[in-house]
Structure formats: structure tokens, C-alpha cells
Amino acid sequence: MRVAIIGQGYVGLTIAMGAAGAEHSVIGFDVNEALVGRLNGGQSHIEGVSNLDLSGFISEGRYKSTSQAAELDGCDVVVIAVPTPLDEKRNPDLSYVHNAADLIAKHVKRPALIVNESTSYPGTLRKEIAARISGVDHWYASSPERVDPGNTQWGTKNTPRLIGGLTPAAVAKAREFYSSFCDSIIEVSSPEVAEAAKIFENTFRQVNIALVNEFAQIAHALGISGREVIEAAATKPYGFMPFNPGPGVGGHCIPVDPSYLAYVANIIGVPATFIQRANEVNLAMPAYVVKRVIAGNGGSIKGKKVIVVGVSYKSNVADTRETPAADVIDLLREQGAAVVWHDELVGQWRGESSSPLADADIAIVVSKHEGVSIGAIKGCGYVFDCTGSIDGVDGI
Ligand SMILES: NC(=O)c1ccc[n+]([C@@H]2O[C@H](COP(=O)([O-])OP(=O)(O)OC[C@H]3O[C@@H](n4cnc5c(N)ncnc54)[C@H](O)[C@@H]3O)[C@@H](O)[C@H]2O)c1
């Protein structure tokens, strides 16, 4: 099949590689021309896609990236994988999805399967995409992406794929496409069910992470280790699922997607109180970290040299979107600390560069990447670990 993927970010490029690996001819469309140039030069920008795989598919003629929208026409499948962030008021910003739909309306003149993989609230495929496209009888399906960047166990191939279509023919076409590179396809009765399932999965994580973050604070105040309690509770073979506390939630999904559900719930008059409370708890975690660091340093960190280790939102990825490290650093600086950060995966961030892991009074570990030396972290003197991966130091 000839396949176009709109958006060549974490999701779009991953899907492009999956489809190219299944012998489809893939066009990776992106409005970012610099990114298109790098991709066509065989340079991947995400951890899960190697330059070797990308270059291989390019040389075999199975992948090319473009910013030319005219190339979308004549494709059998067009997948939308564009950002779905929040606006300043923390409401859904569907402008990227609308732009992608408008591109399809303008350029895709032959009937195609149109699939939305971008995460959004139930009703997006029907009301925000299909309703904007007229004049051509496309097939429409929703297949929300569940990829977990950096996860080596679960990827595009072996993570079950949900499909909900506007018509049975759309579902059949989506099944044919995705079963060429995904092991397990799960059909649901409507696109709204598929969209809601994805958003509920991430809300489940957001709420449980908030719960464990609150519990970690209670355990600390009780003088016991929250992590030891969680480990003990997890020995129960049923009815308990462990989550780990941390400095807050980051990335494009967990801090964002639940607010899409809260938004639509609010419109239909059902208050999403768990989501609101979970947001409050998770967003307050950087302040809790800084409060504990101050307490662990005699009540003041003014003038202290602090190094924040790992500024991406989780270990072994370079993604800094919504990372709690940003608030941790800003709050430390408000307290008069001299703050630098160390993260060689990230390298450059907010106009600053990664500093060598040495020569600090205090180290705060926000994410722990493989290869980062625990010895070097401990060499900094006082250590506060948000990851639970360093023994014998202060932390959550
Ligand atoms: N990153 C993840 O782990 C993950 C996991 C599951 C689902 N999702 C969802 O997938 C969607 C995409 O996320 P992502 O992480 O790939 O985003 P991303 O920011 O990594 O990539 C999005 C890409 O889309 C491009 N783009 C924006 N508007 C465009 C347009 N009109 N036409 C063509 N390209 C356009 C951008 O230039 C960018 O390269 C979001 O809805 C996200 O919530 C992400």
C-alpha cells in the first residue's frame, strides 16, 4: 500500500518505520522542513528508530519524508499523528489536528483510509476530522497510539492495537493495514470507544501516580519508607498494582491526556474530580522535592551549588516535554541556590547545556539514565533521589 503519515514525531516516525518494514511505500509528511531534511539524510531524532533502519528503508525506496502536501494524494492510507497539547488555560488545543484534516480536505482527492492516531477526546474523529472533509468518500477510523518511548519490551508490533471505525468498511481497511505490522488488532464498536479507551488508560496512570505521590508524603511523615510499603503491598497476588512515586509527571501524555477527558466531561456536565485532584498532587511534587531538600540541608540552600541529574521526564529518553525538572530547577533558584543540570542525552535545554556531574554540594536525581554513575552522584555530598534507584540516600 502507499501510506502517508502526517507528523513525523515520536508516534508518526515509529508508525512509518513499522509500515515500511511491512513492505508498504511510506511518505512521512511533516511541516518541519528541517526535520524532513534530516530524516531524508537518514538521521532519526527519536530513540526507538535507528539511523540504520531509517537509511535502509530510504535506500530501498520504502520511505521518504516530505513537506509537499500534494504528495498525500493517491495514498491508500493517511495516518494523522500530530500533537494534541493543552492551551494556556489547560484546555485541548486541536489546532494541529484541524490543520491535518484541512490538508487532507485540500489535497487527498482520491478515496483513502484516514486514520487518527493522535490522542484526543471521544468524538474527535467524527466531529473534528471527518466533518471537516467533504467531497470525497473516505473511510475513517480511530486507532489511538499507545507507544511508550524507550520501552524495549512493548512496541508497535506487540502492543495490541485498538481500532474503531465510522463504518464496517473503514474497520476492515484499518484491520488490513495495521495487521501487516501489528500482532494483535482489537476492534471496538465505535471510534469514540477507541478514543476514550486510550484517554482512560492514561487517566488511570495519572490518578494512580498522584495517589502514590500523596502516599509517599504520608509515609515519609510517618517515618517509614513509602517504597518499602509499596513493595510489601505488591506481594499480594491480586487486587493491587504497584506504581512508583516521583517528582511529578512529564511527557506528552500523562500530564496532558486526562485534561482532554476532564474537558469533555465538563461539557457534558459530569465533574472529573479525580483528574483535577490528581493534577494538583502531581503538579505540587516539584515543590515537595525542594521542601525536602531544604529540610535535608539545615533549612536553607541559599548559595549552595546544586546539580539536577536527568532532566528528561523519564529515564533513558531525551524528551523534556512537561518534565518536572523544569519546576524543580526554577524553585531551587528561587531559594537562592546556584543550579546546573547534568543530562548528556538531552545535551541542550532552555538555552543551557548539560554540566559535568561533579563539584556540587547537592545532587537531585530527577531521572536516572543508564550509564550515569551512582558513584559520581554520591560524590556530590547530599543526594536526593526521586527515582528509587540509589540506596542509602534521601529521596522519595
Ligand atoms: N510521544 C508519545 O509517547 C505518544 C504516545 C502515544 C500517543 N501520543 C500522541 O500522538 C500524537 C503525536 O505525538 P508525538 O509525540 O508524535 O508528537 P511530536 O511533537 O513528537 O511530533 C509531532 C510532529 O507533527 C508535526 N506536525 C505538526 N503539525 C503538522 C501538520 N499540520 N502537518 C504535518 N506535520 C505536522 C510536527 O512538526 C512534529 O514533527 C499526540 O496526540 C500524542 O498525544 C504520543
PDBQT file of the ligand as one rigid body, heavy atoms in Angstrom, charges set to zero:
ROOT
HETATM    1  N1  LIG A 401       5.051  10.556  22.336  1.00  0.00    +0.000 N 
HETATM    2  C1  LIG A 401       4.370   9.584  22.872  1.00  0.00    +0.000 C 
HETATM    3  O1  LIG A 401       4.862   8.829  23.688  1.00  0.00    +0.000 OA
HETATM    4  C2  LIG A 401       2.928   9.316  22.489  1.00  0.00    +0.000 A 
HETATM    5  C3  LIG A 401       2.371   8.071  22.806  1.00  0.00    +0.000 A 
HETATM    6  C4  LIG A 401       1.074   7.817  22.441  1.00  0.00    +0.000 A 
HETATM    7  C5  LIG A 401       0.332   8.809  21.811  1.00  0.00    +0.000 A 
HETATM    8  N2  LIG A 401       0.882  10.010  21.549  1.00  0.00    +0.000 N 
HETATM    9  C6  LIG A 401       0.059  11.007  20.850  1.00  0.00    +0.000 C 
HETATM   10  O2  LIG A 401       0.437  11.030  19.483  1.00  0.00    +0.000 OA
HETATM   11  C7  LIG A 401       0.308  12.347  18.940  1.00  0.00    +0.000 C 
HETATM   12  C8  LIG A 401       1.638  12.796  18.368  1.00  0.00    +0.000 C 
HETATM   13  O3  LIG A 401       2.571  12.868  19.417  1.00  0.00    +0.000 OA
HETATM   14  P1  LIG A 401       4.136  12.885  19.159  1.00  0.00    +0.000 P 
HETATM   15  O4  LIG A 401       4.765  12.573  20.461  1.00  0.00    +0.000 OA
HETATM   16  O5  LIG A 401       4.483  12.059  17.980  1.00  0.00    +0.000 OA
HETATM   17  O6  LIG A 401       4.349  14.432  18.796  1.00  0.00    +0.000 OA
HETATM   18  P2  LIG A 401       5.706  15.117  18.277  1.00  0.00    +0.000 P 
HETATM   19  O7  LIG A 401       5.654  16.504  18.762  1.00  0.00    +0.000 OA
HETATM   20  O8  LIG A 401       6.884  14.254  18.605  1.00  0.00    +0.000 OA
HETATM   21  O9  LIG A 401       5.552  15.100  16.695  1.00  0.00    +0.000 OA
HETATM   22  C9  LIG A 401       4.545  15.728  16.018  1.00  0.00    +0.000 C 
HETATM   23  C10 LIG A 401       5.047  16.111  14.640  1.00  0.00    +0.000 C 
HETATM   24  O10 LIG A 401       3.944  16.620  13.913  1.00  0.00    +0.000 OA
HETATM   25  C11 LIG A 401       4.413  17.675  13.109  1.00  0.00    +0.000 C 
HETATM   26  N3  LIG A 401       3.245  18.467  12.715  1.00  0.00    +0.000 N 
HETATM   27  C12 LIG A 401       2.540  19.347  13.429  1.00  0.00    +0.000 A 
HETATM   28  N4  LIG A 401       1.515  19.822  12.690  1.00  0.00    +0.000 NA
HETATM   29  C13 LIG A 401       1.579  19.203  11.497  1.00  0.00    +0.000 A 
HETATM   30  C14 LIG A 401       0.800  19.256  10.326  1.00  0.00    +0.000 A 
HETATM   31  N5  LIG A 401      -0.284  20.036  10.232  1.00  0.00    +0.000 N 
HETATM   32  N6  LIG A 401       1.173  18.518   9.284  1.00  0.00    +0.000 NA
HETATM   33  C15 LIG A 401       2.277  17.731   9.357  1.00  0.00    +0.000 A 
HETATM   34  N7  LIG A 401       3.048  17.623  10.444  1.00  0.00    +0.000 NA
HETATM   35  C16 LIG A 401       2.695  18.352  11.500  1.00  0.00    +0.000 A 
HETATM   36  C17 LIG A 401       5.418  18.386  13.971  1.00  0.00    +0.000 C 
HETATM   37  O11 LIG A 401       6.303  19.160  13.171  1.00  0.00    +0.000 OA
HETATM   38  C18 LIG A 401       6.113  17.199  14.654  1.00  0.00    +0.000 C 
HETATM   39  O12 LIG A 401       7.245  16.757  13.933  1.00  0.00    +0.000 OA
HETATM   40  C19 LIG A 401      -0.213  13.199  20.095  1.00  0.00    +0.000 C 
HETATM   41  O13 LIG A 401      -1.597  13.233  20.048  1.00  0.00    +0.000 OA
HETATM   42  C20 LIG A 401       0.241  12.430  21.319  1.00  0.00    +0.000 C 
HETATM   43  O14 LIG A 401      -0.568  12.696  22.448  1.00  0.00    +0.000 OA
HETATM   44  C21 LIG A 401       2.173  10.281  21.838  1.00  0.00    +0.000 A 
ENDROOT
TORSDOF 0
